[in-house]
Amino acid sequence: MGTADTDAPSAEDVREYRRQLRTLPADQLVADAVFSLLSAAQAKLGRRDARLLIDLATVSATHARDHLPRDLVRQIDDALGQLRLAQVTAEGRGEPGEVEENDLERMPAPPTTGAADPPAAPTPSSPAAGRLWVPGR
């Protein structure tokens, strides 16, 4: 078995990785980051942390939207829509109050959309708790 010293990248490896990152187009890096978040969210559907990952992907994609090719924006929007629906469906199948190991302790609040007062996140007993979740609303 290797030790931590032999598993660590060399200084040359780090320089090469950095060089490669610097040459990649920003839209490719954004796509990689957003689709990594969406893939993780898909694996965690029904859990609270899936919502957090979907929200992070939404905020990232929204911020970068004007700098991305239209086709990529469309792919991200389609994936986000499908995952939001799948998340709500998966949450509906779970038992209220059921928490899996390593899930978030509480439901994350949706990201703000620049409004002065962000909307309050619905609580499990509020009327909006069973409705469709749309980040930022």
Residue frames as a rotation matrix with the C-alpha (Angstrom) as fourth column:
MET 1
0.575 0.818 0.000 0.00
0.818 -0.575 0.000 0.00
0.000 0.000 -1.000 0.00
GLY 2
-0.142 -0.620 0.772 1.16
0.557 -0.694 -0.456 3.51
0.818 0.365 0.444 -0.75
THR 3
-0.377 -0.021 -0.926 1.72
0.860 -0.378 -0.342 6.15
-0.343 -0.926 0.160 1.86
ALA 4
0.655 0.645 -0.393 0.28
0.500 -0.760 -0.415 9.63
-0.566 0.076 -0.821 1.87
ASP 5
0.020 -0.748 -0.664 3.60
-0.300 -0.638 0.709 10.91
-0.954 0.185 -0.237 0.51
THR 6
-0.850 -0.393 0.352 3.54
0.165 0.435 0.885 8.66
-0.501 0.810 -0.304 -2.57
ASP 7
-0.109 0.901 0.421 -0.13
0.965 0.197 -0.172 9.41
-0.238 0.388 -0.891 -3.27
ALA 8
0.379 0.215 -0.900 0.36
0.213 -0.967 -0.141 13.18
-0.900 -0.138 -0.412 -3.26
PRO 9
0.865 -0.071 0.497 0.83
0.491 -0.087 -0.867 14.80
0.105 0.994 -0.041 -6.68
SER 10
-0.149 -0.979 -0.136 4.28
0.959 -0.176 0.220 16.09
-0.239 -0.097 0.966 -7.47
ALA 11
-0.128 0.013 -0.992 4.97
0.107 -0.994 -0.027 19.79
-0.986 -0.109 0.125 -7.93
GLU 12
-0.934 -0.254 -0.252 5.27
-0.228 -0.122 0.966 19.13
-0.277 0.959 0.056 -11.65
ASP 13
-0.620 0.776 0.115 1.86
0.763 0.562 0.319 17.41
0.183 0.286 -0.941 -11.70
VAL 14
0.098 0.647 -0.756 0.31
0.733 -0.561 -0.385 20.41
-0.674 -0.517 -0.529 -9.96
ARG 15
-0.453 -0.332 -0.827 1.91
-0.248 -0.844 0.475 22.84
-0.856 0.421 0.300 -12.42
GLU 16
-0.996 0.082 0.045 0.66
0.071 0.354 0.932 20.74
0.060 0.932 -0.359 -15.37
TYR 17
-0.288 0.948 -0.135 -2.87
0.956 0.278 -0.090 20.56
-0.048 -0.155 -0.987 -13.98
ARG 18
0.056 0.257 -0.965 -2.89
0.355 -0.908 -0.221 24.32
-0.933 -0.330 -0.142 -13.43
ARG 19
-0.791 -0.396 -0.467 -1.63
-0.293 -0.425 0.857 24.88
-0.537 0.814 0.220 -16.99
GLN 20
-0.828 0.526 0.194 -4.42
0.515 0.575 0.636 22.68
0.223 0.626 -0.747 -18.35
LEU 21
-0.004 0.861 -0.508 -7.07
0.911 -0.206 -0.356 24.52
-0.411 -0.465 -0.784 -16.31
ARG 22
-0.230 -0.154 -0.961 -5.84
0.014 -0.988 0.155 27.89
-0.973 0.022 0.229 -17.57
THR 23
-0.938 -0.200 -0.282 -6.25
-0.267 -0.097 0.959 26.79
-0.219 0.975 0.038 -21.19
LEU 24
-0.604 0.777 0.177 -9.78
0.795 0.605 0.054 25.42
-0.065 0.173 -0.983 -20.82
PRO 25
-0.581 0.488 0.652 -12.65
0.004 -0.799 0.601 27.70
0.814 0.352 0.462 -21.90
ALA 26
-0.860 0.258 0.441 -14.72
-0.506 -0.308 -0.806 29.04
-0.072 -0.916 0.395 -19.01
ASP 27
0.103 0.979 -0.175 -17.94
-0.979 0.132 0.158 27.56
0.178 0.155 0.972 -20.43
GLN 28
0.098 -0.134 -0.986 -16.42
-0.155 0.977 -0.148 24.07
0.983 0.168 0.075 -20.22
LEU 29
-0.871 -0.459 -0.173 -15.40
0.119 0.144 -0.982 24.60
0.476 -0.877 -0.071 -16.59
VAL 30
-0.573 0.749 0.333 -18.84
-0.806 -0.442 -0.394 25.96
-0.148 -0.494 0.857 -15.71
ALA 31
0.280 0.691 -0.667 -20.53
-0.769 0.577 0.274 23.02
0.574 0.436 0.693 -17.46
ASP 32
-0.308 -0.473 -0.825 -18.31
0.112 0.843 -0.525 20.55
0.945 -0.254 -0.207 -15.60
ALA 33
-0.985 -0.092 0.143 -19.07
-0.119 -0.230 -0.966 22.19
0.122 -0.969 0.216 -12.26
VAL 34
-0.307 0.947 0.093 -22.83
-0.946 -0.293 -0.136 22.49
-0.101 -0.130 0.986 -12.84
PHE 35
0.332 0.469 -0.819 -23.24
-0.609 0.769 0.193 18.97
0.720 0.435 0.541 -14.18
SER 36
-0.653 -0.556 -0.514 -21.17
0.117 0.596 -0.794 17.60
0.748 -0.579 -0.324 -11.27
LEU 37
-0.858 0.403 0.318 -23.62
-0.471 -0.374 -0.799 19.28
-0.203 -0.835 0.511 -8.88
LEU 38
0.055 0.947 -0.317 -26.59
-0.996 0.076 0.054 17.94
0.075 0.312 0.947 -10.84
SER 39
-0.050 -0.153 -0.987 -25.18
-0.271 0.953 -0.134 14.41
0.961 0.261 -0.089 -10.90
ALA 40
-0.938 -0.300 -0.171 -24.69
0.095 0.250 -0.964 14.49
0.332 -0.921 -0.206 -7.15
ALA 41
-0.568 0.801 0.188 -28.23
-0.770 -0.436 -0.465 15.86
-0.290 -0.409 0.865 -6.70
GLN 42
0.134 0.614 -0.778 -29.62
-0.797 0.533 0.284 13.03
0.589 0.582 0.561 -8.83
ALA 43
-0.431 -0.375 -0.821 -27.90
0.115 0.879 -0.462 10.48
0.895 -0.294 -0.336 -6.62
LYS 44
-0.970 -0.005 -0.243 -29.37
0.242 -0.108 -0.964 12.17
-0.022 -0.994 0.106 -3.54
LEU 45
-0.534 0.819 0.210 -32.95
-0.277 -0.404 0.872 12.69
0.799 0.407 0.442 -4.78
GLY 46
0.400 0.806 -0.436 -35.46
0.321 0.323 0.891 12.92
0.859 -0.496 -0.129 -1.97
ARG 47
0.032 -0.484 -0.874 -32.89
0.999 0.010 0.032 14.16
-0.007 -0.875 0.485 0.54
ARG 48
0.801 0.238 -0.549 -32.52
0.342 -0.935 0.094 17.71
-0.491 -0.263 -0.830 1.80
ASP 49
-0.079 -0.928 -0.365 -29.00
0.004 -0.366 0.931 17.98
-0.997 0.072 0.033 0.47
ALA 50
-0.337 0.050 0.940 -30.28
0.909 0.277 0.311 17.28
-0.244 0.960 -0.138 -3.06
ARG 51
0.749 0.649 0.130 -32.17
0.662 -0.736 -0.140 20.58
0.005 0.191 -0.982 -2.86
LEU 52
0.556 -0.621 -0.552 -28.98
-0.058 -0.691 0.720 22.37
-0.829 -0.369 -0.420 -1.82
LEU 53
-0.462 -0.774 0.432 -27.06
0.368 0.277 0.888 20.90
-0.807 0.569 0.157 -4.76
ILE 54
0.015 0.566 0.825 -29.85
0.999 -0.037 0.007 21.81
0.034 0.824 -0.566 -7.21
ASP 55
0.898 0.314 -0.310 -29.92
0.361 -0.926 0.110 25.35
-0.252 -0.210 -0.945 -5.80
LEU 56
0.130 -0.936 -0.327 -26.13
-0.015 -0.332 0.943 25.68
-0.991 -0.117 -0.057 -6.14
ALA 57
-0.530 -0.272 0.803 -26.31
0.733 0.329 0.595 24.51
-0.426 0.904 0.025 -9.76
THR 58
0.450 0.798 0.402 -29.13
0.890 -0.435 -0.135 26.99
0.067 0.418 -0.906 -10.40
VAL 59
0.786 -0.198 -0.585 -27.24
0.081 -0.906 0.415 29.94
-0.612 -0.374 -0.696 -8.93
SER 60
-0.267 -0.961 0.076 -24.06
0.143 0.038 0.989 29.03
-0.953 0.275 0.128 -10.86
ALA 61
-0.407 0.161 0.899 -25.88
0.894 0.274 0.355 28.60
-0.189 0.948 -0.255 -14.15
THR 62
0.692 0.721 0.029 -27.90
0.718 -0.685 -0.125 31.77
-0.071 0.108 -0.992 -13.67
HIS 63
0.527 -0.573 -0.627 -24.79
-0.031 -0.750 0.660 33.80
-0.849 -0.329 -0.413 -12.93
ALA 64
-0.519 -0.847 0.115 -22.93
0.013 0.127 0.992 32.41
-0.854 0.517 -0.055 -15.98
ARG 65
0.264 0.777 0.571 -25.92
0.556 0.361 -0.749 32.29
-0.788 0.515 -0.337 -18.37
ASP 66
0.880 0.130 -0.457 -24.86
-0.210 -0.757 -0.619 35.29
-0.426 0.640 -0.639 -20.47
HIS 67
0.042 -0.963 -0.267 -21.42
-0.933 -0.134 0.335 33.75
-0.358 0.235 -0.904 -21.02
LEU 68
-0.464 -0.141 0.874 -22.54
-0.078 0.990 0.119 30.26
-0.882 -0.013 -0.471 -22.06
PRO 69
-0.955 0.164 -0.249 -23.59
-0.238 0.083 0.968 28.91
0.179 0.983 -0.040 -25.46
ARG 70
-0.204 0.973 0.106 -27.37
-0.971 -0.215 0.101 28.71
0.121 -0.083 0.989 -25.90
ASP 71
0.214 0.270 -0.939 -27.26
-0.339 0.922 0.187 24.95
0.916 0.278 0.289 -26.37
LEU 72
-0.665 -0.525 -0.532 -25.47
0.337 0.424 -0.840 24.51
0.667 -0.738 -0.105 -23.04
VAL 73
-0.831 0.441 0.339 -27.94
-0.554 -0.605 -0.572 26.82
-0.047 -0.663 0.747 -21.28
ARG 74
0.109 0.913 -0.392 -30.80
-0.884 0.269 0.381 24.76
0.454 0.306 0.837 -22.73
GLN 75
-0.048 -0.206 -0.977 -29.21
0.084 0.974 -0.209 21.50
0.995 -0.092 -0.029 -21.52
ILE 76
-0.936 -0.331 -0.124 -28.70
0.164 -0.098 -0.981 22.90
0.312 -0.939 0.146 -18.03
ASP 77
-0.565 0.794 0.225 -32.24
-0.825 -0.538 -0.173 24.30
-0.016 -0.284 0.959 -17.88
ASP 78
0.214 0.638 -0.740 -33.69
-0.603 0.682 0.414 20.96
0.769 0.357 0.530 -19.02
ALA 79
-0.342 -0.434 -0.833 -31.65
0.348 0.766 -0.541 19.03
0.873 -0.475 -0.111 -16.45
LEU 80
-0.982 -0.007 0.190 -32.62
-0.161 -0.496 -0.853 21.46
0.100 -0.868 0.486 -13.69
GLY 81
-0.221 0.975 -0.002 -36.31
-0.949 -0.214 0.233 21.17
0.227 0.054 0.973 -14.56
GLN 82
0.236 0.267 -0.934 -36.19
-0.236 0.949 0.211 17.39
0.943 0.170 0.287 -14.58
LEU 83
-0.604 -0.553 -0.574 -34.30
0.412 0.399 -0.819 17.25
0.682 -0.731 -0.013 -11.28
ARG 84
-0.826 0.375 0.421 -36.65
-0.558 -0.653 -0.512 19.69
0.084 -0.658 0.749 -9.55
LEU 85
0.186 0.946 -0.264 -39.63
-0.873 0.282 0.397 17.58
0.450 0.156 0.879 -10.53
ALA 86
0.135 -0.216 -0.967 -37.85
0.109 0.973 -0.202 14.36
0.985 -0.078 0.155 -9.54
GLN 87
-0.877 -0.481 0.014 -36.87
0.068 -0.154 -0.986 15.91
0.476 -0.863 0.168 -6.19
VAL 88
-0.468 0.783 0.411 -40.43
-0.883 -0.433 -0.181 16.92
0.036 -0.447 0.894 -5.37
THR 89
0.412 0.609 -0.678 -41.69
-0.596 0.743 0.305 13.48
0.689 0.279 0.669 -6.42
ALA 90
-0.204 -0.586 -0.784 -39.04
0.285 0.731 -0.620 11.72
0.937 -0.350 0.018 -4.31
GLU 91
-0.923 -0.087 0.375 -39.82
-0.296 -0.460 -0.837 13.94
0.246 -0.884 0.399 -1.32
GLY 92
-0.077 0.992 0.103 -43.48
-0.964 -0.100 0.245 13.02
0.254 -0.081 0.964 -1.66
ARG 93
0.371 0.159 -0.915 -42.63
-0.185 0.978 0.095 9.32
0.910 0.134 0.392 -1.34
GLY 94
-0.626 -0.731 -0.272 -40.63
0.156 0.224 -0.962 9.76
0.764 -0.644 -0.026 1.87
GLU 95
0.214 0.622 -0.753 -41.92
0.911 0.150 0.384 9.73
0.352 -0.768 -0.535 5.39
PRO 96
0.621 0.029 0.783 -42.33
-0.080 -0.992 0.101 13.21
0.780 -0.125 -0.613 6.93
GLY 97
0.721 -0.388 0.573 -39.43
-0.688 -0.306 0.658 13.93
-0.080 -0.869 -0.488 9.25
GLU 98
0.850 -0.434 0.298 -37.40
0.418 0.901 0.120 10.99
-0.320 0.023 0.947 7.94
VAL 99
0.647 -0.722 -0.246 -33.71
-0.752 -0.657 -0.052 11.90
-0.124 0.219 -0.968 7.78
GLU 100
0.871 -0.431 -0.237 -30.98
0.290 0.839 -0.460 9.79
0.397 0.332 0.856 6.23
GLU 101
0.470 -0.802 -0.369 -27.45
0.637 0.019 0.771 9.57
-0.611 -0.597 0.520 7.54
ASN 102
-0.548 -0.832 -0.082 -25.29
0.629 -0.475 0.616 12.53
-0.551 0.286 0.784 6.47
ASP 103
0.041 0.605 0.795 -28.25
0.847 -0.444 0.294 14.52
0.531 0.661 -0.531 5.16
LEU 104
-0.648 -0.205 0.734 -28.68
-0.057 -0.947 -0.315 18.18
0.760 -0.246 0.602 6.11
GLU 105
-0.880 0.290 -0.377 -30.28
0.440 0.193 -0.877 18.81
-0.181 -0.937 -0.297 9.49
ARG 106
-0.028 0.884 -0.466 -32.85
0.175 -0.455 -0.873 21.18
-0.984 -0.106 -0.142 8.01
MET 107
0.453 0.297 0.840 -34.27
0.865 0.081 -0.495 22.04
-0.216 0.951 -0.220 4.62
PRO 108
-0.668 -0.726 -0.164 -32.11
0.653 -0.677 0.340 24.66
-0.358 0.120 0.926 2.87
ALA 109
0.246 0.691 -0.680 -33.77
0.122 -0.718 -0.686 27.97
-0.962 0.085 -0.261 2.09
PRO 110
0.591 -0.026 0.806 -34.02
0.801 0.130 -0.584 28.72
-0.090 0.991 0.097 -1.63
PRO 111
-0.547 -0.836 -0.036 -31.46
0.817 -0.543 0.192 31.13
-0.181 0.076 0.981 -3.03
THR 112
0.128 0.553 -0.823 -32.44
0.263 -0.819 -0.510 34.76
-0.956 -0.151 -0.250 -3.18
THR 113
0.212 0.030 0.977 -33.10
0.976 0.046 -0.214 36.39
-0.051 0.999 -0.019 -6.51
GLY 114
-0.692 -0.559 0.457 -31.81
0.575 -0.809 -0.120 39.80
0.437 0.180 0.881 -5.54
ALA 115
0.345 0.870 0.352 -34.97
0.295 -0.457 0.839 40.84
0.891 -0.185 -0.415 -3.71
ALA 116
-0.158 -0.390 0.907 -34.54
-0.656 -0.645 -0.392 42.92
0.738 -0.657 -0.154 -0.57
ASP 117
-0.133 0.192 0.972 -36.27
-0.890 0.408 -0.202 40.32
-0.436 -0.893 0.117 1.59
PRO 118
-0.810 -0.166 -0.562 -35.76
-0.447 0.796 0.409 36.68
0.380 0.583 -0.719 0.57
PRO 119
0.242 0.962 -0.128 -38.84
-0.643 0.257 0.721 34.49
0.726 -0.092 0.681 0.83
ALA 120
-0.124 -0.203 0.971 -39.15
-0.924 0.380 -0.038 32.39
-0.361 -0.902 -0.234 3.95
ALA 121
-0.796 -0.171 -0.581 -38.64
-0.396 0.873 0.286 28.70
0.458 0.458 -0.762 3.42
PRO 122
0.291 0.957 -0.002 -41.81
-0.655 0.201 0.728 26.69
0.697 -0.210 0.686 4.04
THR 123
-0.568 -0.372 0.734 -41.85
-0.801 0.455 -0.389 24.66
-0.189 -0.809 -0.557 7.21
PRO 124
-0.974 0.165 -0.155 -43.20
0.106 0.938 0.330 21.10
0.200 0.305 -0.931 7.22
SER 125
-0.437 0.865 -0.247 -46.45
0.743 0.192 -0.641 22.33
-0.507 -0.464 -0.726 8.78
SER 126
-0.503 0.249 -0.828 -46.95
-0.335 -0.939 -0.079 25.33
-0.797 0.238 0.555 6.46
PRO 127
0.553 0.821 0.142 -49.48
-0.140 0.260 -0.956 25.16
-0.822 0.508 0.258 3.60
ALA 128
0.617 -0.349 -0.705 -46.71
-0.787 -0.247 -0.566 25.56
0.024 0.904 -0.427 1.01
ALA 129
-0.120 -0.773 0.623 -44.73
-0.726 0.496 0.476 22.57
-0.677 -0.396 -0.621 2.32
GLY 130
-0.038 0.152 0.988 -46.35
0.288 0.948 -0.135 20.08
-0.957 0.279 -0.080 -0.08
ARG 131
0.872 0.412 -0.266 -46.29
-0.080 -0.416 -0.906 22.32
-0.484 0.811 -0.329 -3.15
LEU 132
0.678 -0.613 0.405 -43.86
0.669 0.288 -0.685 22.40
0.303 0.736 0.605 -6.04
TRP 133
0.447 -0.648 -0.617 -40.51
0.403 -0.470 0.786 23.80
-0.799 -0.599 0.051 -5.03
VAL 134
0.665 -0.297 0.685 -39.03
0.601 -0.331 -0.727 26.43
0.443 0.896 -0.041 -7.32
PRO 135
-0.147 -0.793 -0.591 -35.72
0.972 -0.227 0.063 27.94
-0.184 -0.565 0.804 -6.20
GLY 136
-0.930 -0.328 0.165 -35.91
0.347 -0.932 0.101 31.65
0.121 0.151 0.981 -5.57
ARG 137
-0.330 0.880 0.341 -39.67
-0.304 -0.441 0.845 31.73
0.894 0.175 0.413 -5.00
